[in-house]
Amino acid sequence: MTSSDGEDQAARAFNAKTAERYDATAYVSAADPMLDLERVIGLGALYGCGPDGAPDVLDIGCGAGVQLERAAGQTTGVLVGTDISRSACAAAQARLSAYAGRARIIASDILDLDPAVLGRFDVIYCVGVLYVAPAPVRRRILALIGACLKPGGVAVISYYAGGMGLMRAELNRMIRAAVEPGQSLEVRLDQARFFLNDVAGQSKRGDPGLAAQTAQQSATYTDGPTLLHEALCEEMRALHTTELQAALEPEGAGFLSYMHGMPYAGIAPSSRRAVGADIFDFMWGGYRYGVFGKSGGQGEPSAAMVQAWTTVLSRQAGGPAFPIPSEYRAAGGGGVRVVQPLVQAALDVMGRGAMPRARLHAAAAGRLTEAGLVVPDGAEALLDGELLKLWLAGGASPLWLGA
Ligand SMILES: C[S@@+](CC[C@H](N)C(=O)[O-])C[C@H]1O[C@@H](n2cnc3c(N)ncnc32)[C@H](O)[C@@H]1O
């Protein structure tokens, strides 16, 4: 669907205000290690995506360039950031000055970006933008991603999904109604915080589930930038993964997964995975990093395509070499009981650091043999399948080791 002139004009006026807002109050969050190139491309590899050489990276709405700077240390490829806020662009430019030969920051409204000028990229980030932008900008972002993603490329888009996202959008709408638009920024933020306290207090008298959810949502509003750039943003809305899938599909891109594994990742093709994500998000939705890939998104995920695996789990029990079952726990909480000795051996090996897949297979089988245990028939396929399940459960992550 294209924009009408009126809708386009309203979006441009909104974008100009957005630029003023970000010029006045810088948004500088920390880069997220979860979005490191080795993780994003590693996840893409599960679905057959992957760069030919050193990945080229585009960040749409790059802000102060924190993620792009982090990516700069992880690739020798081209780095392009775009933002409408001139002060954000100046900050990004300064941050990336050490990479001036291959980094470019473009100050522009997304509505004016031309894919032919931007180029083609292996990884595209769009974080903190899509769900707070008017409809013409949302459509333009998705069109740019579709056009600028190389075959085998992956895009990470952040958004609120599902029921929890709807609740958050509703909460934001109420916050906006509760603050006085004419007041100074400080006063508006105070009014928003006061309102959130009030909501949390009131909700304790109602349904305990709702109270817990409200408290959980309210707790994430502690910082001024989130309140300012999200809660007070009239265009903030929850999005469905299927909407993004539908926009990207004609460009040959499809939904792969969230950065966190999700239980529908075993489904193919990508359109059905996106439906699975919506169903999951209806109950458990929230802030997502959706990963979309070009040309790789139609197939079954295959652990065999992964170059390396890492784990957050470590073995709990002492005693014999292969107790069955054996507890593996993550430092931050949670864990699994592992029955299959081959998987135990693999986790023990991965626990010492990221492990290339081929070496992992050999090392795990070697440990079994040393312990006098039989390596099962079809060990490779068995281990690949179990690692995929562990990834879905959050216990293992696919990594890309670089070109
Ligand atoms: C919440 S910040 C996120 C910045 C960065 N991606 C990060 O995660 O730190 C959103 C950024 O998107 C930019 N932005 C919003 N609407 C835009 C538009 N229409 N064109 C270009 N940039 C836009 C803002 O200027 C701001 O820097």
The ligand as an ORCA input file, in Angstrom:
! r2SCAN-3c Opt
* xyz 0 1
  C      15.345      5.115     20.098
  S      16.570      5.784     19.021
  C      17.519      4.342     18.657
  C      18.892      4.648     18.195
  C      19.763      3.435     17.945
  N      19.211      2.565     16.918
  C      19.980      2.673     19.234
  O      19.396      1.577     19.390
  O      20.702      3.176     20.096
  C      15.674      6.041     17.492
  C      16.487      6.776     16.434
  O      15.760      6.764     15.201
  C      15.864      8.019     14.586
  N      14.689      8.240     13.727
  C      13.395      8.232     14.092
  N      12.600      8.524     13.030
  C      13.428      8.698     11.968
  C      13.222      9.030     10.601
  N      11.992      9.244     10.099
  N      14.290      9.102      9.790
  C      15.539      8.881     10.267
  N      15.803      8.598     11.563
  C      14.761      8.509     12.406
  C      15.926      8.999     15.744
  O      16.491     10.234     15.358
  C      16.747      8.226     16.771
  O      18.110      8.538     16.704
*
